Amino acid sequence: MTTFTFTGVRVDFVNGNDDSVGPADAEITVPSANSTFSYTISGRDSDGIAIIDMSDDIIQPIIDDINLDNPSISILSEETLITQITWSGGTSVVLILSLETGANTDTEFYFVLDGPVPPQPNSVAEWQSFTDSITNFGDPTGSFAPGVDIPWSTIPDAEVTEDDEFWGTPGNDTYNGNAGDDFFVSSDGADTYNGGNGSFDQVAFTHDPAGVTVNLMTGQAIDGWGNTDTLNSIEAVRGSAHSDSFLGNGQRNVFRGLEGNDTIKGGLGRDEIRYDRDARYGGTDGVDVDLANEVATDGFGDRDRVFNIEDVRGTASGDRLLGNAASNRLDGDGGNDRLFGRNGNDLLLGDGGNDTLNGGNGHDTLNGGAGTDLLDSGAGKDRLLGGGGADTLNAGGGDDTLIGGDGADRLLGVGGRDRLVGGGGNDTLNGGGGNDTLLGGAGSDKLFGGAGNDVLTGNNGSDTFIFSNGFGNDTISDFNALDNNEKINLSAVSSITDLSDLIASHITQSGNDVIIDDLNGNTITLEGVLLSDLGAGDFIF
């Protein structure tokens, strides 16, 4: 096993403004020094930077490492992005891990994957000086493009250390890990496993002939041969093909029960159950996990009891994952999954497949990933990311952010102050009630602000802006009067009957803008538009 440690920059934001800057590092452990990684683009953030999907075997250990190095951070949601920037020092590919840490606070980690590494900024002023030097950004190309197998060894300035894998003997053995993430395989005998200083040291009981009992709190385990093993500095456990019992400690623990009717109890840390390896050991089904009711059906059809667990990773088949009152991370992995966050500030990841995600109460983040997904935010201030495919994103009653990503998406706001971003594809955006911001993105989009004072921006493509009675005082920021395919649809505004009525009674030039007034207290401001440029082809009645 090989560990790559690479350094970068941490920036803390308060109310969207960079508040503090400092160094950061992250570790990733891979099978060998020649290992590669790849990614796919699942959407865009509001600045157009690519949101990417990478294997959780890559991202989660980095997040775990960040949690260990920064215990004050409480991660409410996360997003992984990648961009290729041109700056004063050259062209670099940058991986960005964006973490929501509070209602108005965010922390971002920046790691250079290719190209020149900027000098480490020691202050906000130095960081801003660097960002001011950026002249262009876009998607990486060439050897760092989406879908390309990228060797970890190409990362500049990465420190390389080897992790260990230990296979036991039938005797009473003692195994000493190092500073990396170590993997121990159980065998007969009263063994001692010393994980060392790694953040993800694991003991696997997969070959044991009977069920095992593991207590990470006391550091002892009864293996499948009936021997008492000693576990020191062990964070993760993989069970047997029989009925096992696990108890966590005060750290973040990761459990894989595999086959059998297992009992899994988390400790005082943030703990996770993973079912993503069930198929490798013969499981053929998706899983059904209900954290609130403390039960799960694994990929073998066996019934597990699960207690005090925060995070779940499903299988490549269709899973149903239900959270509890904690802030859960529910990762559907592949397949057509159904994820329900319930209470707490949850992170729901559909990944591949046509998924259904429901945040429930709390301030949630939902990411559908690839496929045609349905995302419902529920109550709270939520963030919904459609990813690839033609997705439907439904806001709840809070101030929600909906980002469609690629595909022809349908984004529906409700009563809050929502922000809807269509992304790629021909999207339909409906703000609903409240003062909303709608951005169509690429493609020919349909934007309907609904009630409230809304700001509508079509972005690229020939867009249609739709209004009905009681639409409020809205603004269209980028209407192109010279594009014959860009339209303002007034057919549902009963006080404006046709072009002649519009010109005679409802439309005026006001400085650099055009104002449309239905004479019932509702207006549309066309920013930067000349009345003389407008004609019959710009409107639908």
C-alpha positions as CSV (number, residue, x, y, z in Angstrom):
1,M,0.0,0.0,0.0
2,T,1.2,3.5,-0.8
3,T,0.2,6.8,0.8
4,F,0.5,10.1,-1.1
5,T,0.5,13.2,1.1
6,F,0.1,16.5,-0.8
7,T,0.0,20.0,0.5
8,G,-2.4,22.9,-0.4
9,V,-4.2,25.9,0.9
10,R,-7.1,26.1,3.3
11,V,-9.4,29.2,3.0
12,D,-12.2,29.9,5.5
13,F,-15.2,32.0,4.2
14,V,-17.7,34.0,6.3
15,N,-20.8,35.3,4.5
16,G,-19.0,34.5,1.2
17,N,-15.9,36.5,2.0
18,D,-12.4,35.0,2.5
19,D,-11.8,35.4,6.2
20,S,-8.6,33.4,6.9
21,V,-6.0,31.5,5.0
22,G,-3.5,28.8,5.9
23,P,-1.7,25.6,4.8
24,A,-3.4,22.3,4.5
25,D,-2.4,18.7,3.7
26,A,-4.3,15.6,2.7
27,E,-3.5,11.9,2.5
28,I,-4.8,9.2,0.2
29,T,-3.8,5.5,0.5
30,V,-3.8,3.4,-2.7
31,P,-2.8,-0.2,-3.5
32,S,0.5,0.7,-5.2
33,A,2.7,3.6,-6.3
34,N,1.5,3.1,-9.9
35,S,-2.2,3.5,-8.9
36,T,-4.4,5.8,-10.9
37,F,-7.6,7.7,-10.4
38,S,-10.2,9.3,-12.7
39,Y,-13.3,11.4,-12.4
40,T,-16.5,12.4,-14.3
41,I,-18.2,15.8,-14.4
42,S,-21.6,15.7,-12.7
43,G,-22.6,19.3,-12.8
44,R,-21.5,22.9,-12.4
45,D,-21.4,25.3,-9.5
46,S,-22.8,28.9,-9.8
47,D,-19.4,30.0,-11.2
48,G,-19.3,27.4,-13.9
49,I,-16.6,25.3,-12.2
50,A,-17.0,21.5,-12.8
51,I,-18.5,19.5,-9.9
52,I,-17.0,16.0,-10.2
53,D,-17.7,12.5,-9.1
54,M,-14.7,10.5,-7.8
55,S,-14.7,7.3,-5.9
56,D,-15.4,7.6,-2.2
57,D,-12.4,5.4,-1.6
58,I,-10.5,8.6,-2.7
59,I,-12.6,11.4,-1.3
60,Q,-13.7,10.0,2.1
61,P,-10.2,9.2,3.4
62,I,-9.2,12.8,2.5
63,I,-12.2,14.1,4.4
64,D,-11.4,11.8,7.3
65,D,-7.8,13.2,7.3
66,I,-9.1,16.7,7.3
67,N,-11.4,15.9,10.2
68,L,-8.4,14.6,12.2
69,D,-6.2,17.6,11.4
70,N,-9.0,20.2,11.9
71,P,-11.2,18.9,14.8
72,S,-13.0,22.2,15.1
73,I,-14.6,21.8,11.6
74,S,-18.2,20.4,11.6
75,I,-18.9,19.3,8.1
76,L,-22.6,19.9,7.1
77,S,-22.1,19.2,3.4
78,E,-19.3,18.7,0.9
79,E,-18.6,19.2,-2.8
80,T,-15.6,18.2,-5.0
81,L,-14.7,20.4,-7.9
82,I,-11.8,20.5,-10.4
83,T,-10.6,23.3,-12.7
84,Q,-7.7,24.2,-14.9
85,I,-6.5,27.8,-14.2
86,T,-4.2,30.1,-16.0
87,W,-2.4,32.5,-13.6
88,S,0.8,34.5,-13.5
89,G,2.9,31.4,-12.8
90,G,1.5,29.3,-15.6
91,T,-1.3,26.8,-16.1
92,S,-2.3,24.4,-13.2
93,V,-5.0,21.8,-12.5
94,V,-6.6,22.4,-9.1
95,L,-8.7,20.0,-7.0
96,I,-11.1,21.9,-4.7
97,L,-12.9,20.3,-1.7
98,S,-15.6,22.7,-0.6
99,L,-17.1,22.1,2.8
100,E,-20.2,23.8,4.3
101,T,-19.3,24.2,8.0
102,G,-22.2,26.5,9.2
103,A,-25.1,28.6,8.2
104,N,-22.9,31.3,6.9
105,T,-19.4,29.7,7.0
106,D,-17.6,27.5,4.5
107,T,-14.1,26.1,4.2
108,E,-12.4,25.2,1.0
109,F,-9.2,23.2,0.4
110,Y,-7.2,23.7,-2.8
111,F,-4.7,21.1,-4.0
112,V,-2.6,21.4,-7.2
113,L,-2.7,18.2,-9.2
114,D,-0.7,19.3,-12.2
115,G,1.4,22.3,-13.3
116,P,3.2,24.9,-11.2
117,V,2.3,25.2,-7.5
118,P,1.7,28.7,-6.4
119,P,3.6,30.1,-3.4
120,Q,1.9,29.3,0.0
121,P,-0.1,32.3,1.0
122,N,0.3,33.4,4.6
123,S,-2.5,36.0,4.7
124,V,-5.8,36.9,3.1
125,A,-4.0,39.6,1.1
126,E,-1.5,37.2,-0.4
127,W,-4.4,34.8,-1.3
128,Q,-6.3,37.6,-3.0
129,S,-3.2,38.6,-4.8
130,F,-2.9,35.1,-6.2
131,T,-6.6,34.9,-7.2
132,D,-6.3,38.3,-8.9
133,S,-3.6,36.9,-11.1
134,I,-5.9,34.2,-12.5
135,T,-6.9,35.2,-16.1
136,N,-8.8,32.1,-17.1
137,F,-10.3,28.9,-15.9
138,G,-12.0,25.9,-17.5
139,D,-12.2,22.1,-17.5
140,P,-8.9,20.2,-17.4
141,T,-7.7,18.8,-20.8
142,G,-5.1,16.3,-22.0
143,S,-3.8,13.9,-19.4
144,F,-6.1,15.4,-16.6
145,A,-9.3,15.4,-18.7
146,P,-12.5,13.7,-17.4
147,G,-12.4,9.9,-17.8
148,V,-8.6,9.7,-18.1
149,D,-6.7,7.4,-15.8
150,I,-4.4,9.8,-13.9
151,P,-1.4,8.4,-12.0
152,W,-1.1,9.6,-8.4
153,S,2.6,9.7,-8.8
154,T,2.3,12.7,-11.2
155,I,1.0,15.1,-8.4
156,P,3.7,17.7,-7.8
157,D,5.4,17.8,-4.5
158,A,3.6,14.7,-3.2
159,E,5.3,12.9,-0.3
160,V,5.2,9.2,-0.8
161,T,5.1,6.6,2.0
162,E,4.3,2.9,1.9
163,D,1.5,1.4,3.9
164,D,1.5,-2.2,5.1
165,E,-0.7,-5.2,4.6
166,F,-0.4,-8.0,7.1
167,W,-1.7,-11.6,6.7
168,G,-1.6,-13.6,9.9
169,T,-0.3,-17.1,10.7
170,P,-1.9,-19.8,12.9
171,G,0.2,-18.8,15.9
172,N,0.0,-16.0,18.4
173,D,1.3,-13.1,16.3
174,T,2.0,-9.4,16.9
175,Y,1.7,-7.0,14.0
176,N,3.0,-3.4,14.1
177,G,1.8,-1.0,11.6
178,N,3.5,2.3,10.6
179,A,2.3,5.9,10.1
180,G,0.3,4.9,7.1
181,D,-3.1,3.2,6.8
182,D,-2.6,-0.5,7.5
183,F,-4.7,-3.6,6.6
184,F,-4.5,-6.7,8.9
185,V,-6.1,-10.0,8.0
186,S,-7.1,-12.2,10.9
187,S,-6.0,-15.8,11.4
188,D,-6.0,-18.4,14.1
189,G,-4.2,-17.5,17.3
190,A,-4.4,-14.8,20.0
191,D,-3.0,-12.0,17.9
192,T,-2.1,-8.4,18.6
193,Y,-2.7,-5.7,16.0
194,N,-1.0,-2.3,16.5
195,G,-2.3,0.1,13.9
196,G,0.2,2.9,14.6
197,N,-0.4,6.5,13.7
198,G,-2.5,5.9,10.5
199,S,-6.1,7.4,10.4
200,F,-7.7,4.3,8.8
201,D,-6.2,1.1,10.1
202,Q,-8.3,-2.0,9.5
203,V,-8.7,-5.6,10.7
204,A,-10.5,-8.0,8.4
205,F,-12.0,-11.2,9.8
206,T,-13.3,-12.3,6.4
207,H,-11.7,-15.8,6.6
208,D,-12.8,-16.6,10.1
209,P,-14.8,-19.9,10.4
210,A,-17.4,-18.4,12.8
211,G,-18.8,-15.1,13.9
212,V,-16.5,-12.6,15.7
213,T,-17.1,-10.1,18.5
214,V,-15.1,-6.9,18.2
215,N,-15.0,-4.2,20.9
216,L,-12.9,-1.2,19.8
217,M,-13.7,0.5,23.1
218,T,-11.7,-2.1,25.1
219,G,-9.4,-3.0,22.2
220,Q,-10.3,-6.7,22.3
221,A,-11.9,-9.1,19.9
222,I,-13.0,-12.8,20.0
223,D,-12.1,-14.1,16.6
224,G,-13.8,-17.0,14.7
225,W,-11.5,-19.6,16.3
226,G,-12.4,-18.4,19.8
227,N,-9.1,-16.6,20.5
228,T,-8.9,-13.2,22.2
229,D,-7.1,-10.7,20.0
230,T,-5.8,-7.3,21.0
231,L,-6.6,-4.3,18.8
232,N,-4.7,-1.0,19.3
233,S,-5.3,2.1,17.2
234,I,-7.7,0.3,14.9
235,E,-10.4,2.4,13.2
236,A,-12.1,0.0,10.8
237,V,-13.4,-3.6,11.0
238,R,-14.5,-6.0,8.3
239,G,-16.6,-9.0,9.5
240,S,-16.9,-12.6,8.6
241,A,-19.5,-14.6,6.6
242,H,-21.3,-15.3,9.9
243,S,-23.1,-13.3,12.6
244,D,-20.7,-10.8,14.0
245,S,-20.9,-8.2,16.8
246,F,-19.1,-4.8,16.6
247,L,-18.8,-2.0,19.1
248,G,-17.0,1.3,18.2
249,N,-14.9,3.7,20.2
250,G,-14.5,7.4,20.4
251,Q,-13.0,7.8,16.9
252,R,-14.6,7.6,13.5
253,N,-15.1,3.9,12.8
254,V,-16.0,2.2,9.6
255,F,-17.7,-1.3,9.7
256,R,-18.4,-3.8,7.0
257,G,-20.5,-6.6,8.4
258,L,-20.6,-8.7,5.2
259,E,-22.7,-11.9,5.4
260,G,-24.6,-12.9,8.5
261,N,-27.0,-11.3,11.0
262,D,-24.7,-8.8,12.4
263,T,-25.0,-6.4,15.4
264,I,-23.2,-3.1,14.8
265,K,-23.0,-0.4,17.5
266,G,-21.2,2.8,16.8
267,G,-19.3,4.6,19.5
268,L,-18.8,8.3,20.4
269,G,-17.3,9.2,17.0
270,R,-18.9,9.6,13.6
271,D,-19.4,6.0,12.4
272,E,-20.2,4.5,9.1
273,I,-21.5,1.1,7.8
274,R,-20.4,0.2,4.3
275,Y,-22.2,-2.4,2.2
276,D,-20.3,-1.6,-1.0
277,R,-18.2,-4.8,-0.8
278,D,-21.1,-7.2,-0.3
279,A,-21.2,-8.2,-4.0
280,R,-17.5,-9.0,-3.9
281,Y,-18.2,-11.7,-1.3
282,G,-21.3,-13.1,-2.9
283,G,-24.1,-10.7,-2.1
284,T,-26.5,-10.2,-4.9
285,D,-29.1,-7.7,-3.5
286,G,-29.4,-4.1,-2.8
287,V,-29.6,-3.1,0.9
288,D,-32.3,-1.6,3.0
289,V,-31.0,0.4,5.9
290,D,-33.2,2.3,8.4
291,L,-30.9,4.1,11.0
292,A,-33.8,5.5,13.0
293,N,-35.4,2.1,13.5
294,E,-31.9,0.5,13.9
295,V,-32.3,-2.3,11.4
296,A,-30.8,-3.2,8.0
297,T,-31.1,-5.9,5.4
298,D,-27.7,-6.5,3.8
299,G,-26.7,-7.6,0.3
300,F,-27.1,-11.2,1.3
301,G,-30.6,-10.9,2.6
302,D,-29.5,-11.1,6.2
303,R,-30.9,-8.9,8.9
304,D,-28.5,-6.6,10.8
305,R,-29.1,-4.5,13.9
306,V,-27.4,-1.1,13.7
307,F,-27.1,1.4,16.5
308,N,-25.6,4.9,16.8
309,I,-24.6,5.0,13.2
310,E,-24.3,8.3,11.2
311,D,-23.2,7.3,7.7
312,V,-24.1,4.5,5.3
313,R,-22.7,3.5,1.9
314,G,-24.9,1.3,-0.2
315,T,-24.2,-1.2,-3.1
316,A,-24.1,-1.1,-6.9
317,S,-27.7,-2.3,-6.8
318,G,-30.8,-0.4,-5.9
319,D,-30.7,0.5,-2.2
320,R,-33.0,2.2,0.3
321,L,-31.2,4.2,2.9
322,L,-33.0,6.1,5.7
323,G,-31.3,8.4,8.1
324,N,-32.0,9.2,11.7
325,A,-31.9,12.4,13.9
326,A,-28.2,12.9,13.4
327,S,-26.5,14.6,10.4
328,N,-26.2,11.6,8.1
329,R,-24.2,10.9,5.0
330,L,-26.1,8.5,2.8
331,D,-24.3,7.3,-0.3
332,G,-26.3,5.2,-2.7
333,D,-23.3,4.1,-4.8
334,G,-24.6,2.6,-8.0
335,G,-28.1,1.4,-8.8
336,N,-31.5,3.1,-8.6
337,D,-31.5,4.2,-5.0
338,R,-34.0,5.8,-2.6
339,L,-32.4,8.0,0.1
340,F,-34.3,9.7,2.9
341,G,-32.4,12.0,5.2
342,R,-35.1,12.5,7.9
343,N,-33.9,14.9,10.6
344,G,-30.4,16.5,10.8
345,N,-28.2,18.3,8.3
346,D,-27.7,15.5,5.9
347,L,-25.6,14.8,2.8
348,L,-27.3,12.5,0.3
349,L,-25.4,11.1,-2.7
350,G,-27.2,9.2,-5.4
351,D,-24.1,8.5,-7.5
352,G,-24.9,6.3,-10.6
353,G,-28.5,5.2,-11.4
354,N,-31.9,6.9,-11.4
355,D,-32.2,7.9,-7.8
356,T,-34.8,9.4,-5.5
357,L,-33.4,11.7,-2.7
358,N,-35.4,13.4,0.0
359,G,-33.6,15.5,2.5
360,G,-36.3,15.7,5.2
361,N,-35.8,18.3,8.0
362,G,-32.6,20.2,8.5
363,H,-30.2,22.0,6.1
364,D,-29.4,19.2,3.7
365,T,-27.2,18.7,0.6
366,L,-28.5,16.3,-2.1
367,N,-26.5,15.3,-5.1
368,G,-28.2,13.0,-7.6
369,G,-25.0,12.1,-9.6
370,A,-25.4,10.4,-12.9
371,G,-28.8,9.3,-14.1
372,T,-32.3,10.7,-14.1
373,D,-32.9,11.6,-10.5
374,L,-35.7,13.1,-8.4
375,L,-34.5,15.3,-5.5
376,D,-36.9,16.7,-2.9
377,S,-35.3,19.1,-0.3
378,G,-37.9,18.9,2.5
379,A,-37.7,21.6,5.2
380,G,-34.6,23.6,5.9
381,K,-32.1,25.5,3.9
382,D,-31.0,22.9,1.4
383,R,-28.6,22.5,-1.6
384,L,-29.7,20.2,-4.4
385,L,-27.3,19.1,-7.2
386,G,-28.9,17.2,-10.0
387,G,-25.7,16.0,-11.7
388,G,-25.9,14.3,-15.1
389,G,-29.2,13.3,-16.6
390,A,-32.6,14.9,-16.9
391,D,-33.3,15.5,-13.2
392,T,-36.2,17.0,-11.2
393,L,-35.3,19.1,-8.2
394,N,-38.0,20.3,-5.8
395,A,-37.3,22.9,-3.2
396,G,-38.9,22.9,0.2
397,G,-40.0,25.8,2.4
398,G,-36.5,27.1,3.1
399,D,-34.1,29.2,1.2
400,D,-32.8,26.5,-1.1
401,T,-30.2,26.3,-3.8
402,L,-31.0,24.0,-6.8
403,I,-28.3,23.3,-9.4
404,G,-29.5,21.1,-12.3
405,G,-26.1,20.1,-13.8
406,D,-26.0,18.5,-17.2
407,G,-29.2,17.3,-18.9
408,A,-32.7,18.8,-19.4
409,D,-33.6,19.5,-15.8
410,R,-36.7,20.7,-14.1
411,L,-36.1,22.9,-11.0
412,L,-39.1,23.9,-8.8
413,G,-38.9,26.5,-6.0
414,V,-41.5,26.9,-3.4
415,G,-42.0,29.7,-0.8
416,G,-38.5,30.5,0.2
417,R,-35.8,32.7,-1.2
418,D,-34.4,30.2,-3.7
419,R,-31.5,30.1,-6.1
420,L,-32.1,28.0,-9.2
421,V,-29.2,27.2,-11.6
422,G,-30.0,25.2,-14.6
423,G,-26.5,24.3,-15.8
424,G,-26.2,22.4,-19.1
425,G,-29.1,21.4,-21.2
426,N,-32.5,22.9,-22.0
427,D,-33.9,23.4,-18.5
428,T,-37.2,24.6,-16.9
429,L,-36.8,26.8,-13.8
430,N,-39.8,27.8,-11.7
431,G,-39.1,30.0,-8.7
432,G,-42.5,29.6,-7.0
433,G,-43.2,32.1,-4.2
434,G,-40.5,34.2,-2.6
435,N,-37.8,36.5,-4.0
436,D,-35.8,34.1,-6.2
437,T,-32.7,34.1,-8.4
438,L,-32.9,32.0,-11.6
439,L,-29.9,31.4,-13.8
440,G,-30.6,29.3,-16.9
441,G,-27.0,28.3,-17.7
442,A,-26.1,26.7,-21.1
443,G,-29.0,25.7,-23.3
444,S,-32.3,27.2,-24.3
445,D,-34.1,27.4,-21.0
446,K,-37.6,28.4,-19.7
447,L,-37.5,30.7,-16.7
448,F,-40.6,31.4,-14.7
449,G,-40.1,33.5,-11.5
450,G,-43.5,32.9,-10.0
451,A,-44.7,35.2,-7.2
452,G,-42.2,37.5,-5.5
453,N,-39.5,39.9,-6.7
454,D,-37.3,37.7,-8.8
455,V,-34.0,38.1,-10.8
456,L,-34.0,36.0,-14.0
457,T,-30.8,35.4,-16.0
458,G,-30.9,33.2,-19.1
459,N,-27.1,33.0,-19.6
460,N,-26.2,31.2,-22.8
461,G,-28.7,30.0,-25.3
462,S,-32.0,31.4,-26.5
463,D,-34.2,31.5,-23.4
464,T,-37.9,32.1,-22.7
465,F,-39.0,34.2,-19.7
466,I,-42.5,33.3,-18.6
467,F,-44.9,35.5,-16.5
468,S,-48.4,35.1,-15.1
469,N,-50.7,37.3,-13.1
470,G,-49.2,38.5,-9.8
471,F,-45.6,37.9,-10.9
472,G,-44.1,40.7,-8.6
473,N,-41.4,43.1,-9.5
474,D,-39.0,41.0,-11.6
475,T,-35.8,41.7,-13.4
476,I,-34.4,40.1,-16.5
477,S,-30.7,40.8,-16.4
478,D,-29.6,39.7,-19.9
479,F,-32.5,39.7,-22.3
480,N,-31.1,39.7,-25.9
481,A,-33.5,41.8,-28.0
482,L,-31.4,41.0,-31.1
483,D,-31.9,37.2,-30.7
484,N,-35.1,36.3,-32.6
485,N,-35.4,33.1,-30.6
486,E,-35.3,34.7,-27.2
487,K,-38.8,35.4,-25.9
488,I,-40.8,37.1,-23.1
489,N,-44.1,35.1,-22.6
490,L,-46.9,37.3,-21.4
491,S,-49.8,35.1,-22.5
492,A,-50.8,34.4,-18.9
493,V,-50.8,38.2,-17.9
494,S,-54.4,39.1,-18.4
495,S,-54.0,42.9,-18.3
496,I,-51.7,42.8,-21.4
497,T,-53.6,41.6,-24.4
498,D,-51.3,42.0,-27.4
499,L,-48.4,44.0,-28.8
500,S,-50.5,47.1,-29.5
501,D,-51.8,47.1,-25.9
502,L,-48.2,46.6,-24.6
503,I,-46.8,49.5,-26.6
504,A,-49.7,51.9,-25.8
505,S,-50.1,51.3,-22.1
506,H,-47.5,49.1,-20.5
507,I,-43.9,49.6,-21.8
508,T,-41.5,52.5,-21.3
509,Q,-37.8,53.3,-21.5
510,S,-36.3,54.2,-18.1
511,G,-32.6,55.2,-18.5
512,N,-30.7,52.2,-19.8
513,D,-33.6,49.8,-19.0
514,V,-37.0,48.9,-20.4
515,I,-39.9,48.7,-17.9
516,I,-43.0,46.6,-18.5
517,D,-45.9,47.4,-16.1
518,D,-49.1,45.4,-15.9
519,L,-50.7,48.3,-14.0
520,N,-51.6,46.0,-11.1
521,G,-48.4,46.5,-9.1
522,N,-46.2,44.2,-11.0
523,T,-43.2,45.2,-13.2
524,I,-40.6,43.6,-15.4
525,T,-37.3,45.4,-15.8
526,L,-35.2,44.5,-18.9
527,E,-31.7,45.6,-17.9
528,G,-29.6,47.2,-20.6
529,V,-32.3,47.0,-23.3
530,L,-33.4,49.7,-25.7
531,L,-37.1,50.0,-26.4
532,S,-36.3,50.6,-30.1
533,D,-34.7,47.2,-30.3
534,L,-37.9,45.4,-29.2
535,G,-40.5,44.1,-31.7
536,A,-43.3,41.6,-32.1
537,G,-40.8,38.7,-32.4
538,D,-39.6,39.3,-28.8
539,F,-43.0,38.5,-27.2
540,I,-45.6,35.8,-26.9
541,F,-49.2,36.9,-26.1
